[in-house]
Amino acid sequence: MKKGLISILALAAATAAFWPAAGGASTFKGIVVARQHGALLVASPAGALRLVHARAVVGARIALTGHGAVVVGRATHATIRGIVVRRLGTTLILSSNRHLIAIPNRVGRRLADNAPPATTTTAPAPGAVVSTDVSIANGQLEEDDEDEVGQVAAGSISVLATIKAVAAGSVTLDIQGQSLTVPLPGGLTLPASVVGQTVTINLSLADDDQGDDDGGGHHDGHGGGDG
């Protein structure tokens, strides 16, 4: 059992993208790297994520002005900069600008059996700030490269997350279809009414047996937030 990985800061539906307001005539441009709950996660050229309420496929280049989002092209690569939260097998869970994204490494899965028997290279642990290069094909991400560029000083971070399921003493988060189950502090149990809602939560970055936890809970939650 993981220790104190999550605590609830506020059980309120998230209605803002928590992104600095742009100037009146400026245009935000980025690449769609995920779709979740009727919205898009768009990576800026610097790699930070922004939540955009629009319709587009993963890999679309969009321009966002005061008049809305417009698709201006397609991309096959993008950069995502964020904080390592957890690894679920070969899938990396990052927090960027308070948004969670799941980045799979399918190459890692295919080559796992052929990997060298020993290595001194270790993947960045929870709390590391990384710049991750991804390939985009057929609406899917795949991690190509991951560079550690910093470290979070605090032991926890505040993020937006959609509740997928609740159980006695734990909660399951939905991250683009990936299930991440973590215990609640003090065995707290949340009401079933929060399922499907996007809430602000505090995630611990303590590396307590993070390992290859593949999440848990398979109850689908619908409605509520737009995380």
C-alpha positions in Angstrom: 0.0 0.0 0.0 1.3 3.4 -0.9 1.6 5.9 1.9 -0.2 9.2 1.8 -0.1 9.7 -1.9 -3.1 11.9 -2.1 -5.0 14.4 -0.1 -8.1 16.3 -1.1 -7.7 20.1 -1.3 -11.0 21.0 -2.7 -13.9 19.0 -4.0 -15.1 21.5 -6.6 -15.6 21.1 -10.3 -12.7 22.6 -12.3 -13.9 25.4 -14.5 -10.6 27.2 -15.4 -7.5 26.0 -17.2 -5.2 27.7 -14.7 -3.3 29.3 -17.5 -2.0 32.9 -17.6 -4.4 35.1 -19.5 -3.2 36.1 -22.9 -3.0 39.6 -24.3 -6.0 40.9 -26.2 -4.5 40.5 -29.7 -2.0 37.7 -29.0 -2.4 34.1 -30.4 -1.6 30.9 -28.6 -0.3 28.1 -30.8 0.3 24.6 -29.8 -0.1 20.8 -30.6 -3.0 18.7 -29.3 -1.4 15.9 -27.3 -4.5 14.4 -25.5 -8.3 14.5 -25.5 -10.2 14.2 -22.2 -13.7 14.8 -21.1 -14.7 16.9 -24.1 -11.6 19.1 -24.0 -8.1 19.1 -25.4 -4.7 19.2 -23.8 -2.5 21.3 -26.0 1.3 21.5 -25.6 2.9 25.0 -26.1 6.2 25.3 -28.0 7.9 25.3 -24.5 6.1 22.1 -23.6 3.6 23.3 -21.0 0.0 22.0 -21.3 -3.0 24.1 -21.7 -6.7 23.0 -21.5 -8.6 24.1 -24.5 -12.4 23.6 -25.1 -12.4 22.8 -28.8 -12.6 19.9 -31.2 -9.5 18.5 -32.9 -7.6 15.3 -33.2 -4.4 14.4 -31.3 -1.6 15.8 -33.4 -3.4 18.8 -34.7 -1.7 22.2 -34.6 -4.1 24.8 -33.4 -4.1 28.5 -33.1 -6.2 30.0 -30.2 -7.4 33.6 -30.3 -10.2 35.4 -28.7 -12.4 34.1 -31.5 -11.7 30.4 -30.7 -9.5 27.6 -31.8 -8.5 27.0 -35.4 -6.7 23.9 -36.8 -3.7 25.2 -38.8 -1.8 22.0 -39.5 -0.6 18.6 -38.3 2.4 17.5 -36.2 4.1 14.2 -35.8 6.3 15.2 -32.8 5.8 17.4 -29.8 7.6 18.3 -26.5 5.9 18.0 -23.1 7.6 19.5 -20.1 6.3 18.4 -16.7 6.8 16.8 -13.3 7.0 13.0 -13.0 4.1 11.8 -10.9 4.1 8.0 -11.4 5.1 5.3 -13.8 2.5 2.7 -14.5 4.5 -0.1 -16.2 6.0 1.7 -19.2 3.5 4.6 -19.1 4.7 7.9 -17.7 2.3 10.1 -15.8 3.3 13.7 -15.9 1.8 16.9 -14.4 2.2 20.0 -16.5 0.6 23.3 -15.6 -1.6 21.3 -13.1 -2.9 18.9 -15.8 -2.1 15.2 -15.8 -1.2 13.3 -19.0 -0.4 9.7 -19.6 2.5 9.1 -22.1 3.0 5.5 -23.1 6.3 4.0 -24.3 5.3 1.2 -26.6 8.8 0.7 -27.9 9.8 0.0 -24.3 7.2 -2.7 -24.0 8.1 -4.3 -27.3 11.9 -4.4 -26.5 11.6 -5.3 -22.8 12.5 -8.9 -23.3 15.5 -8.0 -25.4 16.9 -5.3 -23.0 20.4 -5.6 -21.7 20.6 -7.7 -18.4 22.1 -4.8 -16.4 22.1 -1.0 -16.7 23.2 1.9 -14.5 20.7 4.3 -16.1 17.6 4.9 -14.0 14.5 6.8 -15.1 13.7 10.1 -13.4 11.8 9.5 -10.1 8.6 11.2 -9.0 9.3 14.9 -8.4 11.8 15.2 -11.3 11.1 17.9 -13.9 11.5 16.4 -17.4 11.3 17.4 -21.0 9.8 14.6 -22.9 9.8 14.3 -26.7 6.9 12.3 -28.1 5.9 10.9 -31.5 2.3 11.3 -32.7 0.8 8.7 -35.1 -2.8 7.7 -35.6 -4.0 9.8 -32.7 -1.6 8.1 -30.3 1.4 9.3 -28.3 4.6 7.4 -27.9 7.6 8.6 -25.8 10.8 9.0 -27.7 13.1 10.6 -25.3 13.1 11.9 -21.7 15.5 14.4 -20.2 15.6 15.4 -16.5 15.9 19.2 -16.3 15.2 19.9 -12.7 13.6 18.8 -9.4 10.6 20.0 -7.5 11.5 21.2 -4.0 8.1 20.6 -2.5 7.1 17.1 -1.5 3.6 17.4 -3.2 1.9 19.2 -6.0 -1.5 20.5 -6.7 -3.2 19.0 -9.8 -6.6 18.7 -11.5 -7.9 15.2 -11.8 -11.1 13.4 -12.7 -12.4 10.9 -10.2 -13.1 7.5 -11.9 -14.0 5.5 -8.8 -14.0 5.6 -5.0 -13.5 2.8 -2.5 -13.0 2.6 1.2 -9.7 4.5 1.9 -8.8 5.0 -1.8 -9.7 6.9 -4.9 -9.1 6.1 -8.6 -8.2 8.8 -11.0 -8.9 8.7 -14.8 -5.9 9.9 -16.9 -6.9 9.5 -20.5 -8.2 6.1 -19.8 -5.3 5.1 -17.5 -6.5 4.2 -14.0 -4.3 5.5 -11.1 -5.5 4.3 -7.7 -4.0 5.8 -4.6 -4.9 5.7 -0.9 -6.6 8.5 0.9 -5.0 9.9 4.1 -6.2 8.4 7.3 -8.4 5.9 5.5 -10.8 8.7 4.4 -13.6 7.5 2.1 -15.2 9.9 -0.4 -18.9 9.8 -1.4 -19.8 8.2 -4.6 -21.2 11.5 -5.8 -17.7 12.7 -6.7 -17.3 10.1 -9.4 -17.0 11.8 -12.8 -16.1 15.2 -11.2 -12.8 17.0 -11.9 -11.4 18.2 -8.6 -8.3 19.9 -7.3 -6.2 17.5 -5.3 -2.8 17.3 -3.7 -0.5 14.5 -4.9 2.5 13.4 -2.8 5.7 13.0 -4.8 7.3 10.6 -2.2 8.7 7.6 -4.0 7.2 5.0 -1.6 7.1 1.8 -3.5 5.9 3.5 -6.7 7.3 0.8 -8.9 5.1 -0.7 -11.5 1.8 -0.2 -9.8 -0.7 -0.5 -12.7 -3.5 1.3 -10.9 -6.7 -0.4 -10.0 -10.4 -0.1 -9.9 -12.3 -0.5 -13.1 -15.4 1.4 -12.5 -16.1 4.0 -15.2 -17.0 7.5 -14.1 -18.9 9.9 -16.3 -20.0 13.5 -16.3 -18.9 16.4 -14.1 -15.6 18.0 -14.9 -13.5 18.7 -17.9 -10.1 18.2 -16.3 
